[in-house]
Amino acid sequence: MSKFIAQPAHSLSGQLKVPGDKSISHRSIMLGSLATGITKVTGFLEGEDALSTLKAFQAMGVEIEREGDNVTIHGVGINGLKKPSEPLDLGNSGTSIRLMSGILAAQDFDCELIGDESLSKRPMGRVINPLTEMGAVIDSNDGKPPLKITGGQQLKGIHYDLPVASAQVKSCVLLAGLYAQGDTCVTEPAPTRDHTERMLKGLGYDVRVNKNQMCLSGGGDLTATEIQVPSDISSSAFFMVAAAIAPKADVTLTGVNVNPTRTGVIDILKLMGANLSLSNEREIGGELLADIRIQSSELKGIHIPESLVPLAIDEFPAVFIAASCAQGETVLTGAKELRVKESDRIQVMADGLTILGIENEVLEDGIKIQGGTFQNPTQMIESHHDHRISMS
């Protein structure tokens, strides 16, 4: 177990570039591997989750070269993956197991997807159900990993209404749709991150988007390209909050991904009164980037609009810290999804805030936080092996 000690800072200032976006890094490996030709990726995130995806595709016969955050993928084509010699260990990566389930459900070989203790507790029925409807054969441990996928199934396209807004489930179904007979359409109840759709288009695949519905036809091909991964807005959120709550702070984050389906954290912090601005906005490879400047702010508590919840689902642990330093009460509802992340992020954050002297009330689908002053903790705060809890 690792232990970290945080100490107060008297000021926070400077310019920094946060490492690459995790969501885009995952997808660059998956789609680059299925493309025909050589895909070159710059800015790849060298974190354990993205590396789990990379190693899994290497295990399926894809030649991938990595030098720092530069990755070269020798694509094998849409039907070029080979049977791995052992189960694919995806560590703690929910993105890897859910998106890859869609791809592997259509292969002509059997495979097994496993993960660590945390991943083995996460619900997979949300991808198993639509994939089964498409014709996949998947065995699980009561809806949880490991997943045993039987190869040689001919998938058929479906029209699927997401019961809960989830980019991972949407992407899983669309990736399975690449191999399915006919059209595959996914309708979502609220906008979620659209990196899969953007990257498919960037690799030459026809994806039809009509408001909250995404459709594609099976049987096409992906063409290799160059992918530049912008800085991860989820990782940037910690620095945004730190600058907003620290005295005499002035921080600029460069080249951050500001895809409209990911900027909920920016909208929430602005509603709370954060002194935050965007500049140098540009588009690279179908993704929007900007430099973000954050200065010391007088934050106020708000009732977070539920419409912003899917657009900030990974950033709420950091938002809870901002709420703890705000004047008044902050209320979050409609965020039950937080309970099935790497940890139960509602309960775990509530426990940590209580240790720090912040009054809070846990709700079934959210939390109420009373702004206050952090107290010296009298016991260790347990992160439950959740990186976003640790960073918060």
N, C-alpha and C positions, 0 to 999 in steps of 0.2 A: 504494500500500500504506500502510495506517495503522499507526503505531507507538505503543504505550502503555508507560509506565513505572510500575510499582507499587512503592510504598515501604511499609515496615512501619508499623503503627499501634500506639500504646501502649494504646489502649482502644477499645471500640466500644459505643455505647449510643444509645438513642432509640427512637422509634416512627415507622414509615413505612408507606406504602401502595404496594405494588408495582403496576405497570400491569396491564391486563386480561389474562385468560387467552387465549392464542393459539388453542388448539383451539376454544374456544367462539366467539371472534371470527370465525374462518373460517366456522364453521357458521351463525352468525347471518346472514352475508351470503348464503350459498348458499340456506338454507331461507327466509329472509325474501324473497329474490327470487322464489322459487317459490310463495310464499303469495299469497292473494288479500287485498288491502288493504294498509294501511300498517303496517309494523313499525318500532318505535322501539327503538334499541339505545343503552344507556348503558354507559360503561366500555370501549368498543371499543379494542383494542390498535392503536396507530398505528405498528406495525412494518412493515417491507418485505414480509414474507410475507403478512400479513393484507391489506395494501393491494394486493398482487398479485391476490388473490381479488376484492377490491372492484372494481378496474379491469377485470378480466375480465368481470364481470357487467354493468358499465356498457357495455362493448363489445358485449354481447349485448342491448342495448336497455333495461336496467333503470335507472330514474332513482334515483340514490342521492345523498343530500345528507350532507355531513360537516362538522361543526363541532367541532374538537378530538376528544374521545372520544365525542361524541354523533353517532349516525348514524341517518338516516331513510331507509327503503327502501320505495319504491313498488312493491310486488310485482306481477308480471305474471301470476301463476297458474302452475300446474304445466306448462302447455303454451305459455307465452307468450314464451319466449326466442326471439331472432332471430339469424340468421346473422351472425357478426362479419365485418368487412370485411378483416381480416388475421389471421394466427396470433395466438393468445392467449399472451402472454409471461408466464410464471408465476415468473420470476426463479429464486430458490433454494428455492421452496416445494414440498416433497414432499407436504404435506397437500393443497395446491391441486390439483396434477396428478392425484393418486390419487383423491380424492373427486370432482372434477369429471369424471373419466373415466366414472364411473358415471352421472352426470346426462347428459353429452353423448352417450353411447352410444345414448341413446334418442330424440334429437332428430331432426327431419326435415331437418336441414341438415348438410353436411360441415363439419368444423372441424379445426384443427391446434393442438396444445398444444406449446409450446416452453419452454425455460428456459435458465439460464446454464450455464457450463461444469461446475459441480458437479452441478446437477440432471441434466444430460445424461449423467452417468455412473451414475445411480442405477437400480436394477432395477425395471422396470415389468411384468415377466411375471407377477408376483403379482396384478396387477389385470387384465391382459390375458387371462389364462387363464380366470377365472370369467366375465368379461364375454363372451368368445367362446362359452363354453358356453351363455350366455343368448341368443346370437344376434347379438351385436355384431360389427362388422367394423372391426378396428383394425390399422393398419400401424405398425411401429416400427423403430428402428435396432438390430436384433439385441436386442430386449427392452429397449431404453433409449429415452428421448426423442430426437427429437420423436415425438409420437404423432399419427398421421393417422386421424381417426375418420370413417367413412362414415355419413352420415345415412340416415333412412328405413327403419331396421331395426325389425321388431317383436320385442321381447324377450319371452322366456318365463321364468317363475319357475323357480328351481332350489333344491335343498337342497345347500348347500355347506359342506364341512368344511374349516376353515382349516388348512393344513399347519403354519403358524407363527402364534402369537398376534400379531395386528396389528389395531389399531383402524382404521387407514387402509383396509386391505383389507375388513374387516367393513363399514365405512361405505360404501365404494364399491359393494359388492354390494347393500346395503340401499337406497341411493339409486337404483341402477338398478332395483331391485324396485318402486319407486314407479310405474314405467311399464310393468312387465312383466305379462303375462297370468298369472293364478294367483298362488300363494303363493311367496314367496322366503324361505328360511330359511338362517341362518348359524349354524354350530356352531363354537365356539372351544375350543382345547385348554386355555386358561387365561384368566382374566378380563383384559379390556383396558378402556381408558377407554370410557365409555358415553354421552358427550355427544350423539352423534347420536341415539340412542334417546330420551334425555331430551328433547331439543329437538323431535323429531318429535311426541312425545306432547304437549309444550307447545303445539304448533301444531295440535293436534287430530287427529293421525293415530294410528290404532290400531296399536300395536306390541306384539306378544305376546312376553313374555320368560319362559322356563322354564329356570331354572338357567343353563346355558352355551349356550342356543340362543335366537336372536332371529328372529321371523317377522313378516312383514307381507304384505298383499295389495295388488296393484297397482290403480290406477284411482281412488284417493281424492284428496282435496284438502287443502291446507294453509290454515289461517286465520291471518291476521296477528295479532301480539300484541306485547307489550313485553318486551324481553330486557335483563336487567341482567347484565353480564359481571363476575364476581368477579376478584380478583387472581390472577395466574398462579402456581400452586405451583411450576412449573418454574423461573421466574425467582426466586421466593422462596427456592428451595433454596440459591442462592449466599449469600444473607444468613444463612440458617440455619447453613450450614457456617462462614461467616466468624465468626459470633457464638460458635459452639461451640469454635473453635480459638483465638480471640483472648483475651488476658488482660483481666480486669475488664470483660467484655462483658455487656450486658443489652439485648436488642433485642426489640421487639414488632412483628410484622407484622399489619396489620389487614385484615379482609375477604378472607382467602385461601380459594381453592377447595379444600375438603377432601373432594371426591367420593371415595368409597371406592376407586374404580378408579384414583386418582391419588396415594394417600398412601403408596406404597411407600417414598419417601425419608424420611418421618417415621418409619416402622417401622424402617428400617435404622439411622437415626441413634439412635433409642432403644435398639436392640440394642447399639449401640456405646457406650452410656452417656451420650448427650447429655442435658443438662439442658433438656428441652423440654416444654412444656405447651400445651394448647389451652383456650380459654375463649370465651365469647359465641358458642357454636355455634348456628346458625340455618339455615333453608332459605329460599332466594329463587329463584323461577322454576324449581323442580325441582332446583336445585343446592345443595349443602351448603357453608356458609361458616363460618369460625372465625377468631379472632385467635390467633396463634401467638407464644409467648414463648420465647426461647432465651437461655441464659446460658452463660458460660464452663464448659467441661466437660473432664473427664479421659476422653478417648476410648480405647477398646480395640479391637484388631483382632478381626474375626469372619469366619466363613465365611457369606457372604450367602445366605440361603435362595433357591433358584431360584424358589420360588413368588412371591417379591417382585419378580423381574426385570421382568415385563411392567408392573408397577404403578409402576416407577421408571425406565423405559427412557430417558427424556430427562434424568434427573437424575444419571446415573452420572459424568459428568466432575466434577461438584461432589463426589460421594461419594468419588471417587478422592483428592481433596484432603484430605477428612476422614481417609481411611485413611492418608495420608502423615503425618498428625500424630498418629495413634493409637499406642498401645503395642502392639507385636506385629504379627502378620501378618494382613492382610485378603485373603480369597480370593473372587473372583467367577467363577462358571461359569454356563453356560446363557444367555449374553448375546451370541451370535453376531450378533444383529441390530444391535449397535453398530457393526459393521464396514461397514454399508451406510447409514449416516446421512449428514449433510452431509460428513462425512469418515469415515475408519476411526477411530472414537473410541477404540478400544482401543490401536491402534498409535500414534496421534498423541499421546494422553495419556501413554503409556509413554515416548515420546521426550522429551516435555516434562519429565516427572518425573525422567528420567535426567539431563537438563541441570541440574535443581535438586538433584541429589545424592541422590535417593530411589531405593533399590534396588527393582527390580520384575522380574517375569518374565511375558512375554506368553504367554497360552494361546490355543488355537484359538478358544475361545468365552468368553474372559474374561481375567483378569489376577490375579497375586499381587503384593501391595504390602507391603513391609516399612516399618513406621512409622519415622520418623527426624526429622532436622532439615534444613530447606531451606538450601541453600548459595547464595551469590551466583552467578548464572549467568555463564558465560564466553562465551556466545553467545546470539543472539536465539532465542526460542521461536516456532516457526511455527504459526499457528492453522489454516492451510489453509482460510481463509475460513469457518470454523465458529464461529458466535457462542457456542456453549456451551463450546468450547475456550477462546476468548478470555476469557470471564467467569471460567472456572475459574482 
